[in-house]
Amino acid sequence: MKHLKKSFVLLVTGLSMTITCCKKDTKNPSEAEPDKTPAAFNTNNVNALINNLTTPLQTYTISVASYNTHVCENGTTIIIYPNAFLTQSGQPVTGVVNIEAKDVLSKKDMILNNAIPVSNGQLLVSGGEVYFNATQGGQKLKMNPASAVYFEVPSTTPSYQMQEFYATGPSNLSNTNLNWATPTATTNIAVVQDTSFIGNSYYYSFQSDSLNWSNCDYFYNTPGTKTTCTVNLIGSFDNTNSAIFLSMNGANVLVRLNATSYNSITQQFQSYLNSIPEGVNYTVVAIGFDGTNYYYGSQVVTMTTNMVINLAALTQTTKSQIETNLTTLP
């Protein structure tokens, strides 16, 4: 009997130790490993920055039965032929139509509107961008292939290499980065001399076939080595409240550095991989917004292989001063 009691005690003790060990191996939910999935960065301030800077959209109405012309803020003429629109189901539109339009020709306006001339990471030389849309009763229309809409984009030093690119996006690009689609046709855009003005005045003339963004431009294909560059910010500026642009001096070429590849440790923005021509002069432009105040900084550089550009702390400024600064970009 004593032997049985002793065996029973040993068995209970062993089970108790086993249960205790099992409990130690089971993690309390509060002690579990933290989720290592990186959180999406908060874009509220940087989106508000572009939203506050974007240039106004022009709106007007037309009778679709008539021939209509309209001159945009920066001089682009939109020519709408009669019966130019269809409903989404393909029915002819009659009566009055609402038109929305905006022309973006300068580097300043490209930055203010976040309408950057880039196609799948490749730099474009832009002759001007146009947003054009038509609605009736709140419903988006589409082009009538039996009619036409033409754009005449002014240029003082025209290039005969221009082709028409398209991009999908709203008129306000605070939440969208345009990606210009390669043209399906290889025909260059016509360059027309406007003899109604004294001196040499020209414009690009081309037909639009969609209600969206159009761009007259061509690929920047100058021979030479291309590299990847990074821009470092300091202080409280990062991808949540700042936008970084690289402006090629002497050409209508711009790129916005990628906020999604931002390195939070080094406060570093990166360009598209192997897309930035070396040996060329650029102006780096940084614009920040903390929800109340605007900030600005710039630096001229000559691009070298895998260049790291360290910007000084951005300076507090005003919206109007940012616009003035961008006007002086070479």
Secondary structure, DSSP 8 states (H G I E B T S, - for coil): -HHHHHHHHHHHHHHHHHHHHHHHHS--GGGS----S------HHHHHHHHHH----EEEEEETTS-EEEE-TTS-EEEE-TT-EE-TTS-B--SEEEEEEEEE-SHHHHHHHT---EETTEEEEEEEEEEEEEEETTEE-EE-TTS-EEEEEEESS--TT-EEEEE---S--TT-----B--S-----EEEE-TTSSS--EEEEEEE-SSSEEEEEEE---SS-EE--EEE--TT-STTTEEEEEEETTTTEEEE-EEEEEETTTTEEE-STT-EETT-EEEEEEEEE-SS-EEEEEEEEE--TT-EEE----EEE-HHHHHHHHHT--
